[in-house]
Amino acid sequence: MDEPTAALSAPKQRKVVSLIHTLKARGRGIIFISHSLQEMFTLSDRIVVLRRGALAGERGIAKTNYDEIVKLLVGG
């Protein structure tokens, strides 16, 4: 899913989030692309950061924080 909530109203965003939780509960893998770190930390088990088309880093949500992900995003 590439930025599925970006242009949606709050009620529709909640529907998308609910769908993602349902799919996760059923054991489905989901690739969720977002510029919102809040969404990523809420919905993800793992974050993969790409910068300039290359892997900048990968972190499990339980073992990272906003600052570490921002450093991966900006490269420093």
mmCIF file of the N, C-alpha and C atoms, coordinates in Angstrom:
data_MODEL
# 
_entry.id   MODEL 
# 
loop_
_atom_site.group_PDB 
_atom_site.id 
_atom_site.type_symbol 
_atom_site.label_atom_id 
_atom_site.label_alt_id 
_atom_site.label_comp_id 
_atom_site.label_asym_id 
_atom_site.label_entity_id 
_atom_site.label_seq_id 
_atom_site.pdbx_PDB_ins_code 
_atom_site.Cartn_x 
_atom_site.Cartn_y 
_atom_site.Cartn_z 
_atom_site.occupancy 
_atom_site.B_iso_or_equiv 
_atom_site.pdbx_formal_charge 
_atom_site.auth_seq_id 
_atom_site.auth_comp_id 
_atom_site.auth_asym_id 
_atom_site.auth_atom_id 
_atom_site.pdbx_PDB_model_num 
ATOM 1   N N  . MET A 1 1  ? 0.850   -1.158  0.000  1.00 0.00 ? 1  MET A N  1 
ATOM 2   C CA . MET A 1 1  ? 0.000   0.000   0.000  1.00 0.00 ? 1  MET A CA 1 
ATOM 3   C C  . MET A 1 1  ? 0.901   1.228   0.000  1.00 0.00 ? 1  MET A C  1 
ATOM 4   N N  . ASP A 1 2  ? 0.733   2.085   -0.966 1.00 0.00 ? 2  ASP A N  1 
ATOM 5   C CA . ASP A 1 2  ? 1.556   3.284   -1.072 1.00 0.00 ? 2  ASP A CA 1 
ATOM 6   C C  . ASP A 1 2  ? 0.742   4.502   -0.646 1.00 0.00 ? 2  ASP A C  1 
ATOM 7   N N  . GLU A 1 3  ? 1.028   5.009   0.545  1.00 0.00 ? 3  GLU A N  1 
ATOM 8   C CA . GLU A 1 3  ? 0.349   6.186   1.098  1.00 0.00 ? 3  GLU A CA 1 
ATOM 9   C C  . GLU A 1 3  ? -1.187  6.051   1.055  1.00 0.00 ? 3  GLU A C  1 
ATOM 10  N N  . PRO A 1 4  ? -1.738  4.933   1.537  1.00 0.00 ? 4  PRO A N  1 
ATOM 11  C CA . PRO A 1 4  ? -3.181  4.717   1.393  1.00 0.00 ? 4  PRO A CA 1 
ATOM 12  C C  . PRO A 1 4  ? -4.064  5.678   2.178  1.00 0.00 ? 4  PRO A C  1 
ATOM 13  N N  . THR A 1 5  ? -3.514  6.321   3.192  1.00 0.00 ? 5  THR A N  1 
ATOM 14  C CA . THR A 1 5  ? -4.342  7.199   4.017  1.00 0.00 ? 5  THR A CA 1 
ATOM 15  C C  . THR A 1 5  ? -4.125  8.681   3.726  1.00 0.00 ? 5  THR A C  1 
ATOM 16  N N  . ALA A 1 6  ? -3.187  8.999   2.866  1.00 0.00 ? 6  ALA A N  1 
ATOM 17  C CA . ALA A 1 6  ? -2.765  10.391  2.661  1.00 0.00 ? 6  ALA A CA 1 
ATOM 18  C C  . ALA A 1 6  ? -3.905  11.326  2.268  1.00 0.00 ? 6  ALA A C  1 
ATOM 19  N N  . ALA A 1 7  ? -4.786  10.889  1.396  1.00 0.00 ? 7  ALA A N  1 
ATOM 20  C CA . ALA A 1 7  ? -5.834  11.784  0.883  1.00 0.00 ? 7  ALA A CA 1 
ATOM 21  C C  . ALA A 1 7  ? -7.212  11.460  1.444  1.00 0.00 ? 7  ALA A C  1 
ATOM 22  N N  . LEU A 1 8  ? -7.250  10.686  2.521  1.00 0.00 ? 8  LEU A N  1 
ATOM 23  C CA . LEU A 1 8  ? -8.534  10.244  3.064  1.00 0.00 ? 8  LEU A CA 1 
ATOM 24  C C  . LEU A 1 8  ? -8.972  11.083  4.251  1.00 0.00 ? 8  LEU A C  1 
ATOM 25  N N  . SER A 1 9  ? -10.276 11.131  4.450  1.00 0.00 ? 9  SER A N  1 
ATOM 26  C CA . SER A 1 9  ? -10.830 11.758  5.649  1.00 0.00 ? 9  SER A CA 1 
ATOM 27  C C  . SER A 1 9  ? -10.515 10.866  6.850  1.00 0.00 ? 9  SER A C  1 
ATOM 28  N N  . ALA A 1 10 ? -10.648 11.408  8.040  1.00 0.00 ? 10 ALA A N  1 
ATOM 29  C CA . ALA A 1 10 ? -10.362 10.647  9.263  1.00 0.00 ? 10 ALA A CA 1 
ATOM 30  C C  . ALA A 1 10 ? -11.171 9.350   9.353  1.00 0.00 ? 10 ALA A C  1 
ATOM 31  N N  . PRO A 1 11 ? -12.483 9.364   9.057  1.00 0.00 ? 11 PRO A N  1 
ATOM 32  C CA . PRO A 1 11 ? -13.232 8.110   9.132  1.00 0.00 ? 11 PRO A CA 1 
ATOM 33  C C  . PRO A 1 11 ? -12.720 7.051   8.142  1.00 0.00 ? 11 PRO A C  1 
ATOM 34  N N  . LYS A 1 12 ? -12.344 7.491   6.951  1.00 0.00 ? 12 LYS A N  1 
ATOM 35  C CA . LYS A 1 12 ? -11.822 6.544   5.961  1.00 0.00 ? 12 LYS A CA 1 
ATOM 36  C C  . LYS A 1 12 ? -10.427 6.052   6.346  1.00 0.00 ? 12 LYS A C  1 
ATOM 37  N N  . GLN A 1 13 ? -9.639  6.916   6.967  1.00 0.00 ? 13 GLN A N  1 
ATOM 38  C CA . GLN A 1 13 ? -8.333  6.485   7.468  1.00 0.00 ? 13 GLN A CA 1 
ATOM 39  C C  . GLN A 1 13 ? -8.501  5.380   8.503  1.00 0.00 ? 13 GLN A C  1 
ATOM 40  N N  . ARG A 1 14 ? -9.483  5.546   9.389  1.00 0.00 ? 14 ARG A N  1 
ATOM 41  C CA . ARG A 1 14 ? -9.739  4.529   10.417 1.00 0.00 ? 14 ARG A CA 1 
ATOM 42  C C  . ARG A 1 14 ? -10.144 3.200   9.780  1.00 0.00 ? 14 ARG A C  1 
ATOM 43  N N  . LYS A 1 15 ? -10.888 3.248   8.682  1.00 0.00 ? 15 LYS A N  1 
ATOM 44  C CA . LYS A 1 15 ? -11.269 2.016   7.983  1.00 0.00 ? 15 LYS A CA 1 
ATOM 45  C C  . LYS A 1 15 ? -10.050 1.311   7.412  1.00 0.00 ? 15 LYS A C  1 
ATOM 46  N N  . VAL A 1 16 ? -9.137  2.078   6.843  1.00 0.00 ? 16 VAL A N  1 
ATOM 47  C CA . VAL A 1 16 ? -7.915  1.491   6.295  1.00 0.00 ? 16 VAL A CA 1 
ATOM 48  C C  . VAL A 1 16 ? -7.084  0.867   7.418  1.00 0.00 ? 16 VAL A C  1 
ATOM 49  N N  . VAL A 1 17 ? -6.944  1.582   8.518  1.00 0.00 ? 17 VAL A N  1 
ATOM 50  C CA . VAL A 1 17 ? -6.195  1.066   9.664  1.00 0.00 ? 17 VAL A CA 1 
ATOM 51  C C  . VAL A 1 17 ? -6.839  -0.216  10.188 1.00 0.00 ? 17 VAL A C  1 
ATOM 52  N N  . SER A 1 18 ? -8.152  -0.243  10.271 1.00 0.00 ? 18 SER A N  1 
ATOM 53  C CA . SER A 1 18 ? -8.866  -1.440  10.709 1.00 0.00 ? 18 SER A CA 1 
ATOM 54  C C  . SER A 1 18 ? -8.608  -2.602  9.760  1.00 0.00 ? 18 SER A C  1 
ATOM 55  N N  . LEU A 1 19 ? -8.630  -2.339  8.469  1.00 0.00 ? 19 LEU A N  1 
ATOM 56  C CA . LEU A 1 19 ? -8.352  -3.381  7.479  1.00 0.00 ? 19 LEU A CA 1 
ATOM 57  C C  . LEU A 1 19 ? -6.939  -3.922  7.647  1.00 0.00 ? 19 LEU A C  1 
ATOM 58  N N  . ILE A 1 20 ? -5.990  -3.048  7.877  1.00 0.00 ? 20 ILE A N  1 
ATOM 59  C CA . ILE A 1 20 ? -4.607  -3.496  8.071  1.00 0.00 ? 20 ILE A CA 1 
ATOM 60  C C  . ILE A 1 20 ? -4.495  -4.376  9.307  1.00 0.00 ? 20 ILE A C  1 
ATOM 61  N N  . HIS A 1 21 ? -5.131  -3.982  10.397 1.00 0.00 ? 21 HIS A N  1 
ATOM 62  C CA . HIS A 1 21 ? -5.105  -4.807  11.613 1.00 0.00 ? 21 HIS A CA 1 
ATOM 63  C C  . HIS A 1 21 ? -5.758  -6.171  11.367 1.00 0.00 ? 21 HIS A C  1 
ATOM 64  N N  . THR A 1 22 ? -6.845  -6.190  10.612 1.00 0.00 ? 22 THR A N  1 
ATOM 65  C CA . THR A 1 22 ? -7.513  -7.456  10.279 1.00 0.00 ? 22 THR A CA 1 
ATOM 66  C C  . THR A 1 22 ? -6.593  -8.356  9.464  1.00 0.00 ? 22 THR A C  1 
ATOM 67  N N  . LEU A 1 23 ? -5.949  -7.796  8.458  1.00 0.00 ? 23 LEU A N  1 
ATOM 68  C CA . LEU A 1 23 ? -5.040  -8.578  7.624  1.00 0.00 ? 23 LEU A CA 1 
ATOM 69  C C  . LEU A 1 23 ? -3.861  -9.113  8.438  1.00 0.00 ? 23 LEU A C  1 
ATOM 70  N N  . LYS A 1 24 ? -3.306  -8.277  9.316  1.00 0.00 ? 24 LYS A N  1 
ATOM 71  C CA . LYS A 1 24 ? -2.209  -8.727  10.172 1.00 0.00 ? 24 LYS A CA 1 
ATOM 72  C C  . LYS A 1 24 ? -2.651  -9.877  11.064 1.00 0.00 ? 24 LYS A C  1 
ATOM 73  N N  . ALA A 1 25 ? -3.848  -9.771  11.626 1.00 0.00 ? 25 ALA A N  1 
ATOM 74  C CA . ALA A 1 25 ? -4.372  -10.829 12.509 1.00 0.00 ? 25 ALA A CA 1 
ATOM 75  C C  . ALA A 1 25 ? -4.546  -12.139 11.760 1.00 0.00 ? 25 ALA A C  1 
ATOM 76  N N  . ARG A 1 26 ? -4.766  -12.055 10.472 1.00 0.00 ? 26 ARG A N  1 
ATOM 77  C CA . ARG A 1 26 ? -4.916  -13.254 9.632  1.00 0.00 ? 26 ARG A CA 1 
ATOM 78  C C  . ARG A 1 26 ? -3.573  -13.767 9.115  1.00 0.00 ? 26 ARG A C  1 
ATOM 79  N N  . GLY A 1 27 ? -2.494  -13.148 9.560  1.00 0.00 ? 27 GLY A N  1 
ATOM 80  C CA . GLY A 1 27 ? -1.167  -13.603 9.181  1.00 0.00 ? 27 GLY A CA 1 
ATOM 81  C C  . GLY A 1 27 ? -0.688  -13.114 7.821  1.00 0.00 ? 27 GLY A C  1 
ATOM 82  N N  . ARG A 1 28 ? -1.329  -12.102 7.289  1.00 0.00 ? 28 ARG A N  1 
ATOM 83  C CA . ARG A 1 28 ? -0.952  -11.561 5.984  1.00 0.00 ? 28 ARG A CA 1 
ATOM 84  C C  . ARG A 1 28 ? 0.201   -10.574 6.130  1.00 0.00 ? 28 ARG A C  1 
ATOM 85  N N  . GLY A 1 29 ? 1.102   -10.609 5.174  1.00 0.00 ? 29 GLY A N  1 
ATOM 86  C CA . GLY A 1 29 ? 2.179   -9.632  5.122  1.00 0.00 ? 29 GLY A CA 1 
ATOM 87  C C  . GLY A 1 29 ? 1.691   -8.396  4.376  1.00 0.00 ? 29 GLY A C  1 
ATOM 88  N N  . ILE A 1 30 ? 2.096   -7.247  4.844  1.00 0.00 ? 30 ILE A N  1 
ATOM 89  C CA . ILE A 1 30 ? 1.659   -5.995  4.235  1.00 0.00 ? 30 ILE A CA 1 
ATOM 90  C C  . ILE A 1 30 ? 2.875   -5.092  4.067  1.00 0.00 ? 30 ILE A C  1 
ATOM 91  N N  . ILE A 1 31 ? 3.013   -4.534  2.888  1.00 0.00 ? 31 ILE A N  1 
ATOM 92  C CA . ILE A 1 31 ? 4.014   -3.503  2.667  1.00 0.00 ? 31 ILE A CA 1 
ATOM 93  C C  . ILE A 1 31 ? 3.264   -2.185  2.673  1.00 0.00 ? 31 ILE A C  1 
ATOM 94  N N  . PHE A 1 32 ? 3.571   -1.366  3.641  1.00 0.00 ? 32 PHE A N  1 
ATOM 95  C CA . PHE A 1 32 ? 2.860   -0.108  3.859  1.00 0.00 ? 32 PHE A CA 1 
ATOM 96  C C  . PHE A 1 32 ? 3.857   1.029   3.708  1.00 0.00 ? 32 PHE A C  1 
ATOM 97  N N  . ILE A 1 33 ? 3.679   1.852   2.698  1.00 0.00 ? 33 ILE A N  1 
ATOM 98  C CA . ILE A 1 33 ? 4.580   2.971   2.442  1.00 0.00 ? 33 ILE A CA 1 
ATOM 99  C C  . ILE A 1 33 ? 3.922   4.244   2.952  1.00 0.00 ? 33 ILE A C  1 
ATOM 100 N N  . SER A 1 34 ? 4.661   4.980   3.795  1.00 0.00 ? 34 SER A N  1 
ATOM 101 C CA . SER A 1 34 ? 4.105   6.203   4.361  1.00 0.00 ? 34 SER A CA 1 
ATOM 102 C C  . SER A 1 34 ? 5.224   7.156   4.742  1.00 0.00 ? 34 SER A C  1 
ATOM 103 N N  . HIS A 1 35 ? 4.930   8.438   4.696  1.00 0.00 ? 35 HIS A N  1 
ATOM 104 C CA . HIS A 1 35 ? 5.849   9.448   5.199  1.00 0.00 ? 35 HIS A CA 1 
ATOM 105 C C  . HIS A 1 35 ? 5.514   9.798   6.647  1.00 0.00 ? 35 HIS A C  1 
ATOM 106 N N  . SER A 1 36 ? 4.466   9.219   7.172  1.00 0.00 ? 36 SER A N  1 
ATOM 107 C CA . SER A 1 36 ? 4.045   9.498   8.537  1.00 0.00 ? 36 SER A CA 1 
ATOM 108 C C  . SER A 1 36 ? 4.681   8.487   9.493  1.00 0.00 ? 36 SER A C  1 
ATOM 109 N N  . LEU A 1 37 ? 5.624   8.962   10.296 1.00 0.00 ? 37 LEU A N  1 
ATOM 110 C CA . LEU A 1 37 ? 6.241   8.062   11.269 1.00 0.00 ? 37 LEU A CA 1 
ATOM 111 C C  . LEU A 1 37 ? 5.231   7.576   12.299 1.00 0.00 ? 37 LEU A C  1 
ATOM 112 N N  . GLN A 1 38 ? 4.282   8.423   12.643 1.00 0.00 ? 38 GLN A N  1 
ATOM 113 C CA . GLN A 1 38 ? 3.252   8.003   13.590 1.00 0.00 ? 38 GLN A CA 1 
ATOM 114 C C  . GLN A 1 38 ? 2.506   6.785   13.055 1.00 0.00 ? 38 GLN A C  1 
ATOM 115 N N  . GLU A 1 39 ? 2.096   6.834   11.779 1.00 0.00 ? 39 GLU A N  1 
ATOM 116 C CA . GLU A 1 39 ? 1.414   5.683   11.178 1.00 0.00 ? 39 GLU A CA 1 
ATOM 117 C C  . GLU A 1 39 ? 2.319   4.451   11.190 1.00 0.00 ? 39 GLU A C  1 
ATOM 118 N N  . MET A 1 40 ? 3.575   4.654   10.838 1.00 0.00 ? 40 MET A N  1 
ATOM 119 C CA . MET A 1 40 ? 4.495   3.519   10.767 1.00 0.00 ? 40 MET A CA 1 
ATOM 120 C C  . MET A 1 40 ? 4.651   2.850   12.136 1.00 0.00 ? 40 MET A C  1 
ATOM 121 N N  . PHE A 1 41 ? 4.803   3.664   13.174 1.00 0.00 ? 41 PHE A N  1 
ATOM 122 C CA . PHE A 1 41 ? 4.982   3.094   14.507 1.00 0.00 ? 41 PHE A CA 1 
ATOM 123 C C  . PHE A 1 41 ? 3.686   2.470   15.028 1.00 0.00 ? 41 PHE A C  1 
ATOM 124 N N  . THR A 1 42 ? 2.545   2.946   14.568 1.00 0.00 ? 42 THR A N  1 
ATOM 125 C CA . THR A 1 42 ? 1.259   2.408   14.996 1.00 0.00 ? 42 THR A CA 1 
ATOM 126 C C  . THR A 1 42 ? 0.930   1.094   14.290 1.00 0.00 ? 42 THR A C  1 
ATOM 127 N N  . LEU A 1 43 ? 1.263   0.999   13.017 1.00 0.00 ? 43 LEU A N  1 
ATOM 128 C CA . LEU A 1 43 ? 0.806   -0.124  12.197 1.00 0.00 ? 43 LEU A CA 1 
ATOM 129 C C  . LEU A 1 43 ? 1.846   -1.207  11.951 1.00 0.00 ? 43 LEU A C  1 
ATOM 130 N N  . SER A 1 44 ? 3.105   -0.884  12.106 1.00 0.00 ? 44 SER A N  1 
ATOM 131 C CA . SER A 1 44 ? 4.164   -1.784  11.640 1.00 0.00 ? 44 SER A CA 1 
ATOM 132 C C  . SER A 1 44 ? 4.765   -2.640  12.739 1.00 0.00 ? 44 SER A C  1 
ATOM 133 N N  . ASP A 1 45 ? 5.292   -3.764  12.314 1.00 0.00 ? 45 ASP A N  1 
ATOM 134 C CA . ASP A 1 45 ? 6.125   -4.590  13.175 1.00 0.00 ? 45 ASP A CA 1 
ATOM 135 C C  . ASP A 1 45 ? 7.598   -4.292  12.910 1.00 0.00 ? 45 ASP A C  1 
ATOM 136 N N  . ARG A 1 46 ? 7.849   -3.821  11.674 1.00 0.00 ? 46 ARG A N  1 
ATOM 137 C CA . ARG A 1 46 ? 9.211   -3.572  11.227 1.00 0.00 ? 46 ARG A CA 1 
ATOM 138 C C  . ARG A 1 46 ? 9.193   -2.392  10.258 1.00 0.00 ? 46 ARG A C  1 
ATOM 139 N N  . ILE A 1 47 ? 10.252  -1.586  10.307 1.00 0.00 ? 47 ILE A N  1 
ATOM 140 C CA . ILE A 1 47 ? 10.389  -0.458  9.381  1.00 0.00 ? 47 ILE A CA 1 
ATOM 141 C C  . ILE A 1 47 ? 11.642  -0.675  8.541  1.00 0.00 ? 47 ILE A C  1 
ATOM 142 N N  . VAL A 1 48 ? 11.474  -0.504  7.244  1.00 0.00 ? 48 VAL A N  1 
ATOM 143 C CA . VAL A 1 48 ? 12.598  -0.532  6.314  1.00 0.00 ? 48 VAL A CA 1 
ATOM 144 C C  . VAL A 1 48 ? 12.700  0.862   5.712  1.00 0.00 ? 48 VAL A C  1 
ATOM 145 N N  . VAL A 1 49 ? 13.879  1.457   5.820  1.00 0.00 ? 49 VAL A N  1 
ATOM 146 C CA . VAL A 1 49 ? 14.095  2.801   5.300  1.00 0.00 ? 49 VAL A CA 1 
ATOM 147 C C  . VAL A 1 49 ? 14.951  2.717   4.039  1.00 0.00 ? 49 VAL A C  1 
ATOM 148 N N  . LEU A 1 50 ? 14.419  3.290   2.961  1.00 0.00 ? 50 LEU A N  1 
ATOM 149 C CA . LEU A 1 50 ? 15.171  3.405   1.716  1.00 0.00 ? 50 LEU A CA 1 
ATOM 150 C C  . LEU A 1 50 ? 15.540  4.867   1.516  1.00 0.00 ? 50 LEU A C  1 
ATOM 151 N N  . ARG A 1 51 ? 16.776  5.100   1.117  1.00 0.00 ? 51 ARG A N  1 
ATOM 152 C CA . ARG A 1 51 ? 17.216  6.465   0.812  1.00 0.00 ? 51 ARG A CA 1 
ATOM 153 C C  . ARG A 1 51 ? 17.975  6.419   -0.497 1.00 0.00 ? 51 ARG A C  1 
ATOM 154 N N  . ARG A 1 52 ? 17.525  7.230   -1.450 1.00 0.00 ? 52 ARG A N  1 
ATOM 155 C CA . ARG A 1 52 ? 18.114  7.281   -2.787 1.00 0.00 ? 52 ARG A CA 1 
ATOM 156 C C  . ARG A 1 52 ? 18.132  5.906   -3.446 1.00 0.00 ? 52 ARG A C  1 
ATOM 157 N N  . GLY A 1 53 ? 17.075  5.144   -3.216 1.00 0.00 ? 53 GLY A N  1 
ATOM 158 C CA . GLY A 1 53 ? 16.923  3.837   -3.850 1.00 0.00 ? 53 GLY A CA 1 
ATOM 159 C C  . GLY A 1 53 ? 17.723  2.714   -3.229 1.00 0.00 ? 53 GLY A C  1 
ATOM 160 N N  . ALA A 1 54 ? 18.384  2.979   -2.122 1.00 0.00 ? 54 ALA A N  1 
ATOM 161 C CA . ALA A 1 54 ? 19.187  1.949   -1.456 1.00 0.00 ? 54 ALA A CA 1 
ATOM 162 C C  . ALA A 1 54 ? 18.719  1.755   -0.021 1.00 0.00 ? 54 ALA A C  1 
ATOM 163 N N  . LEU A 1 55 ? 18.974  0.571   0.498  1.00 0.00 ? 55 LEU A N  1 
ATOM 164 C CA . LEU A 1 55 ? 18.596  0.264   1.873  1.00 0.00 ? 55 LEU A CA 1 
ATOM 165 C C  . LEU A 1 55 ? 19.434  1.091   2.838  1.00 0.00 ? 55 LEU A C  1 
ATOM 166 N N  . ALA A 1 56 ? 18.774  1.918   3.626  1.00 0.00 ? 56 ALA A N  1 
ATOM 167 C CA . ALA A 1 56 ? 19.454  2.717   4.645  1.00 0.00 ? 56 ALA A CA 1 
ATOM 168 C C  . ALA A 1 56 ? 19.441  2.012   5.991  1.00 0.00 ? 56 ALA A C  1 
ATOM 169 N N  . GLY A 1 57 ? 18.444  1.156   6.203  1.00 0.00 ? 57 GLY A N  1 
ATOM 170 C CA . GLY A 1 57 ? 18.370  0.416   7.448  1.00 0.00 ? 57 GLY A CA 1 
ATOM 171 C C  . GLY A 1 57 ? 17.033  -0.259  7.634  1.00 0.00 ? 57 GLY A C  1 
ATOM 172 N N  . GLU A 1 58 ? 17.024  -1.204  8.549  1.00 0.00 ? 58 GLU A N  1 
ATOM 173 C CA . GLU A 1 58 ? 15.804  -1.948  8.878  1.00 0.00 ? 58 GLU A CA 1 
ATOM 174 C C  . GLU A 1 58 ? 15.777  -2.138  10.385 1.00 0.00 ? 58 GLU A C  1 
ATOM 175 N N  . ARG A 1 59 ? 14.631  -1.865  10.978 1.00 0.00 ? 59 ARG A N  1 
ATOM 176 C CA . ARG A 1 59 ? 14.523  -1.966  12.437 1.00 0.00 ? 59 ARG A CA 1 
ATOM 177 C C  . ARG A 1 59 ? 13.180  -2.569  12.827 1.00 0.00 ? 59 ARG A C  1 
ATOM 178 N N  . GLY A 1 60 ? 13.191  -3.380  13.857 1.00 0.00 ? 60 GLY A N  1 
ATOM 179 C CA . GLY A 1 60 ? 11.957  -3.844  14.467 1.00 0.00 ? 60 GLY A CA 1 
ATOM 180 C C  . GLY A 1 60 ? 11.389  -2.720  15.312 1.00 0.00 ? 60 GLY A C  1 
ATOM 181 N N  . ILE A 1 61 ? 10.083  -2.536  15.276 1.00 0.00 ? 61 ILE A N  1 
ATOM 182 C CA . ILE A 1 61 ? 9.441   -1.440  16.009 1.00 0.00 ? 61 ILE A CA 1 
ATOM 183 C C  . ILE A 1 61 ? 9.772   -1.501  17.502 1.00 0.00 ? 61 ILE A C  1 
ATOM 184 N N  . ALA A 1 62 ? 9.772   -2.696  18.058 1.00 0.00 ? 62 ALA A N  1 
ATOM 185 C CA . ALA A 1 62 ? 10.012  -2.832  19.497 1.00 0.00 ? 62 ALA A CA 1 
ATOM 186 C C  . ALA A 1 62 ? 11.439  -2.461  19.902 1.00 0.00 ? 62 ALA A C  1 
ATOM 187 N N  . LYS A 1 63 ? 12.351  -2.394  18.919 1.00 0.00 ? 63 LYS A N  1 
ATOM 188 C CA . LYS A 1 63 ? 13.755  -2.143  19.239 1.00 0.00 ? 63 LYS A CA 1 
ATOM 189 C C  . LYS A 1 63 ? 14.276  -0.846  18.640 1.00 0.00 ? 63 LYS A C  1 
ATOM 190 N N  . THR A 1 64 ? 13.380  0.102   18.350 1.00 0.00 ? 64 THR A N  1 
ATOM 191 C CA . THR A 1 64 ? 13.821  1.370   17.771 1.00 0.00 ? 64 THR A CA 1 
ATOM 192 C C  . THR A 1 64 ? 12.976  2.510   18.317 1.00 0.00 ? 64 THR A C  1 
ATOM 193 N N  . ASN A 1 65 ? 13.270  3.697   17.849 1.00 0.00 ? 65 ASN A N  1 
ATOM 194 C CA . ASN A 1 65 ? 12.521  4.882   18.266 1.00 0.00 ? 65 ASN A CA 1 
ATOM 195 C C  . ASN A 1 65 ? 12.509  5.891   17.120 1.00 0.00 ? 65 ASN A C  1 
ATOM 196 N N  . TYR A 1 66 ? 11.752  6.968   17.295 1.00 0.00 ? 66 TYR A N  1 
ATOM 197 C CA . TYR A 1 66 ? 11.624  7.990   16.253 1.00 0.00 ? 66 TYR A CA 1 
ATOM 198 C C  . TYR A 1 66 ? 12.988  8.545   15.848 1.00 0.00 ? 66 TYR A C  1 
ATOM 199 N N  . ASP A 1 67 ? 13.823  8.873   16.836 1.00 0.00 ? 67 ASP A N  1 
ATOM 200 C CA . ASP A 1 67 ? 15.116  9.496   16.542 1.00 0.00 ? 67 ASP A CA 1 
ATOM 201 C C  . ASP A 1 67 ? 15.991  8.602   15.666 1.00 0.00 ? 67 ASP A C  1 
ATOM 202 N N  . GLU A 1 68 ? 16.003  7.321   15.960 1.00 0.00 ? 68 GLU A N  1 
ATOM 203 C CA . GLU A 1 68 ? 16.826  6.397   15.164 1.00 0.00 ? 68 GLU A CA 1 
ATOM 204 C C  . GLU A 1 68 ? 16.314  6.322   13.727 1.00 0.00 ? 68 GLU A C  1 
ATOM 205 N N  . ILE A 1 69 ? 15.011  6.286   13.553 1.00 0.00 ? 69 ILE A N  1 
ATOM 206 C CA . ILE A 1 69 ? 14.441  6.218   12.197 1.00 0.00 ? 69 ILE A CA 1 
ATOM 207 C C  . ILE A 1 69 ? 14.715  7.520   11.444 1.00 0.00 ? 69 ILE A C  1 
ATOM 208 N N  . VAL A 1 70 ? 14.595  8.647   12.114 1.00 0.00 ? 70 VAL A N  1 
ATOM 209 C CA . VAL A 1 70 ? 14.897  9.929   11.465 1.00 0.00 ? 70 VAL A CA 1 
ATOM 210 C C  . VAL A 1 70 ? 16.350  9.967   11.005 1.00 0.00 ? 70 VAL A C  1 
ATOM 211 N N  . LYS A 1 71 ? 17.272  9.465   11.826 1.00 0.00 ? 71 LYS A N  1 
ATOM 212 C CA . LYS A 1 71 ? 18.690  9.405   11.432 1.00 0.00 ? 71 LYS A CA 1 
ATOM 213 C C  . LYS A 1 71 ? 18.873  8.549   10.178 1.00 0.00 ? 71 LYS A C  1 
ATOM 214 N N  . LEU A 1 72 ? 18.163  7.435   10.093 1.00 0.00 ? 72 LEU A N  1 
ATOM 215 C CA . LEU A 1 72 ? 18.224  6.610   8.892  1.00 0.00 ? 72 LEU A CA 1 
ATOM 216 C C  . LEU A 1 72 ? 17.680  7.365   7.686  1.00 0.00 ? 72 LEU A C  1 
ATOM 217 N N  . LEU A 1 73 ? 16.610  8.111   7.899  1.00 0.00 ? 73 LEU A N  1 
ATOM 218 C CA . LEU A 1 73 ? 15.975  8.846   6.802  1.00 0.00 ? 73 LEU A CA 1 
ATOM 219 C C  . LEU A 1 73 ? 16.881  9.946   6.248  1.00 0.00 ? 73 LEU A C  1 
ATOM 220 N N  . VAL A 1 74 ? 17.543  10.674  7.125  1.00 0.00 ? 74 VAL A N  1 
ATOM 221 C CA . VAL A 1 74 ? 18.339  11.814  6.681  1.00 0.00 ? 74 VAL A CA 1 
ATOM 222 C C  . VAL A 1 74 ? 19.823  11.471  6.461  1.00 0.00 ? 74 VAL A C  1 
ATOM 223 N N  . GLY A 1 75 ? 20.222  10.297  6.940  1.00 0.00 ? 75 GLY A N  1 
ATOM 224 C CA . GLY A 1 75 ? 21.585  9.857   6.682  1.00 0.00 ? 75 GLY A CA 1 
ATOM 225 C C  . GLY A 1 75 ? 22.623  10.372  7.655  1.00 0.00 ? 75 GLY A C  1 
ATOM 226 N N  . GLY A 1 76 ? 22.227  10.609  8.888  1.00 0.00 ? 76 GLY A N  1 
ATOM 227 C CA . GLY A 1 76 ? 23.235  11.057  9.834  1.00 0.00 ? 76 GLY A CA 1 
ATOM 228 C C  . GLY A 1 76 ? 22.767  11.035  11.243 1.00 0.00 ? 76 GLY A C  1 
# 
